[in-house]
């Protein structure tokens, strides 16, 4: 049984107060809080077990290496990958997508080749492709969102032309909460011989993921949104795509031999893991993913679906609040503005006085915000530990903000 009160007890920060009010943390889309198990793992990693990995033969190095390398298999299990050899450990989604841009796309794409994107992409899944536009003349092909905030998978598929080499698409919008039918997109792209990169930064947080069934070529996740440490993450790379990639960065661990005349590289995921990694952060990520798998991502999804439905009803009852994204199956992510001149930053500041933490700004999604005709929104994003009572507190705080600003 999913016991949210017991789960909340696992997160020490949720018991603190902000401005004399109990913390209502609704900024999970930006970064989630950490359970005690992750905090303990990070503390133990630095206080009792720290040493560099892979190159030592002493006890501490062996312990660190064993714990670090075990995370590769944990990520593979969490994502439903066929093998841990398809998992590259890194600092998060941004590094993962940049790696695909440099190591796989750049050597293969020429001037005039196309990358298909949606307007709801996070900057992390836009800027690396602009590098290829600036440096190699690659064309970016954009797919609009529907008035409801939905992304029509068939329109994405229709945008795939003879010059398309890659579809780079989010699984879940960090602004609108829109679920994208990435499985349908991957199937159609595969039939056309086009690779698909899925930004799973939000998608992997809110529901079970199986990359083998999805059929994507690349799937990136970031640890700090998955209740793990910042500076941790991973990317799934289908085996045949990994074999096509050139090294991303040069340094220790990714080499086989180095001489004055030449260098040879190791194979598999370590070919793309140069230098000393975020050892303890990655170990903490493994603990976070095990925590999520113990809860059951299907249970997390059901809990958050109930929260989303309740929040949609409560927020929808505020006729002066304008919600962005109204798809019926949206995730528990709500971006909004107030009618009138109230700025998102002012709304957020007032909510903070009531202990409610939300995000205010463009949410690293400027093309989408321009499409919506907005300079900024507030965003309340819910996680596995949030409750209906916290939705009520949010509504009360918004009513106060409306009275003060409206």
ZIQUINOR-V555729 format. One record per pair of residues at least 12 apart in sequence whose ideal C-beta (glycine too) atoms are under 6 Angstrom apart, sorted by the first residue. I is the first residue (numbers start at 1). J is the second residue. D is the distance in Angstrom with one decimal. If there is no record, write none. Layout:
i: [I:I]
j: [J:J]
d: [D:D]
This chain:
i: [2:2:4:7:8:10:10:11:11:11:12:13:18:19:19:21:21:22:23:24:24:24:24:25:26:26:26:27:27:28:28:29:29:29:30:31:32:32:32:34:35:37:37:38:38:38:38:41:41:41:42:42:45:45:46:49:51:52:53:53:53:54:64:67:68:68:68:71:71:72:72:74:74:75:75:78:79:79:79:80:80:80:81:81:82:85:86:86:86:87:88:88:88:89:89:90:91:91:92:92:93:93:93:93:93:94:96:96:97:97:97:97:98:99:100:100:101:102:103:103:103:104:107:109:109:111:112:113:113:113:114:114:114:114:115:115:115:115:116:116:116:116:116:117:117:117:118:118:118:119:119:119:119:119:119:120:120:120:121:122:122:122:123:125:125:141:143:143:143:148:148:149:149:149:149:150:150:151:151:153:153:153:156:157:160:160:164:166:167:167:168:170:171:171:171:172:172:172:174:174:175:175:175:175:176:176:177:177:177:177:178:178:179:182:182:183:186:186:186:187:190:195:196:196:197:198:198:199:200:200:200:201:201:204:205:205:206:206:207:208:208:211:217:217:218:219:220:221:221:223:226:227:228:228:228:229:229:231:231:232:232:232:232:247:247:248:249:250:251:251:252:253:253:254:254:254:300:304:307:307:307:308:310:310:311:314:314:320:320:320:321:322:323:332:333:334:335:335:336:337:340:342:344:344:344:344:345:346:347:347:348:348:350:351:354:356:356:358:358:359:360:361:362:363:380]
j: [299:303:387:385:385:35:36:33:35:385:36:33:355:353:355:354:355:355:355:355:356:390:393:357:357:358:380:357:359:381:383:174:333:381:359:224:225:227:383:227:291:287:291:228:284:287:288:283:284:287:280:284:280:283:280:63:64:276:65:68:279:253:279:283:279:282:283:282:286:84:87:286:289:87:234:289:209:211:236:210:211:212:211:236:212:268:236:237:239:234:235:269:272:234:282:233:231:233:222:233:124:201:220:222:233:124:220:235:124:125:128:220:128:248:197:218:128:248:245:246:248:245:246:138:165:137:163:138:163:165:139:141:163:164:129:140:166:168:141:159:160:164:167:140:142:168:143:151:169:142:144:145:367:368:371:145:173:368:170:174:364:365:364:168:199:159:155:156:159:326:327:176:178:325:327:178:327:178:180:181:184:185:185:188:192:194:194:195:189:196:197:199:198:200:203:202:203:331:202:363:335:363:365:368:324:325:325:330:331:333:325:327:329:198:214:214:214:215:216:215:215:217:216:217:218:216:219:220:219:220:221:222:225:221:225:226:304:331:301:297:298:236:238:241:237:236:235:233:234:285:288:288:284:285:288:281:284:278:281:278:281:282:285:265:271:272:274:274:274:275:275:270:273:266:271:274:384:332:332:382:386:332:388:391:391:391:395:338:339:402:336:337:336:382:381:380:377:379:378:377:406:405:360:376:377:378:360:405:378:401:360:378:401:397:397:394:397:378:380:379:378:376:376:379:394]
d: [4.7:5.4:5.8:5.3:4.9:4.3:5.6:5.0:5.5:5.7:6.0:5.2:4.4:5.3:6.0:5.5:3.0:5.7:5.5:5.5:4.5:4.6:5.0:5.0:5.9:5.1:4.2:4.8:5.1:4.7:3.7:5.2:5.6:3.2:5.3:4.8:5.6:4.8:5.5:6.0:5.5:5.4:5.7:5.9:4.9:5.1:5.0:5.8:5.1:4.3:5.5:4.7:3.7:5.3:5.8:4.9:4.9:5.8:4.3:4.9:5.7:5.9:5.8:4.9:5.5:5.7:6.0:5.2:3.6:4.3:4.9:4.5:5.2:4.8:4.6:4.6:5.4:5.0:5.4:3.3:5.5:5.3:5.6:5.2:5.7:5.2:5.6:5.8:5.7:5.5:5.1:4.4:4.9:5.2:5.5:5.3:5.1:5.8:3.7:3.4:5.5:4.6:4.3:4.2:5.9:4.5:3.8:3.5:5.7:5.7:5.2:5.6:4.8:4.6:5.7:5.3:3.8:5.9:4.1:5.3:4.6:4.7:5.8:5.1:5.3:3.1:6.0:5.4:5.4:4.9:4.8:4.9:4.7:4.5:5.0:5.6:4.8:5.9:4.9:4.8:6.0:5.8:4.5:5.9:5.7:5.6:4.8:5.4:5.8:5.8:5.6:5.4:5.2:5.2:5.2:5.5:4.4:5.0:5.7:5.6:5.1:6.0:4.2:5.4:4.5:5.4:5.3:5.1:5.3:5.0:5.2:4.0:5.1:3.2:5.6:5.9:4.8:5.9:5.1:4.1:4.6:5.3:5.3:4.3:5.6:5.6:5.3:5.1:5.3:4.7:4.6:4.4:5.3:5.3:2.9:4.0:4.2:5.7:5.2:5.9:5.1:5.0:5.0:5.8:5.9:3.1:5.5:3.9:4.1:3.5:5.9:5.6:6.0:5.2:6.0:5.1:5.7:3.9:5.1:5.9:6.0:4.3:4.9:5.5:4.1:4.6:4.9:5.9:5.1:5.9:5.0:5.0:5.8:4.8:5.3:5.8:5.7:5.2:4.2:4.1:5.7:5.0:4.8:4.9:5.6:4.2:4.5:5.7:5.7:4.1:5.5:4.6:5.3:4.0:3.4:4.2:4.1:4.6:4.4:5.7:4.0:5.1:3.9:5.7:6.0:5.0:4.1:5.8:3.7:4.2:5.7:5.8:5.8:6.0:5.2:4.4:4.8:4.7:4.8:5.0:6.0:3.9:5.1:5.6:4.8:5.5:5.1:6.0:4.7:5.8:5.3:4.9:5.1:3.7:4.6:4.9:4.2:4.6:5.6:5.5:5.4:3.9:4.1:4.1:5.5:4.8:5.0:5.9:5.1:4.9:3.8:5.6:4.2:4.6:4.0:5.6:4.7:5.2:4.9:4.5:5.1:5.3:5.9:6.0:5.9]
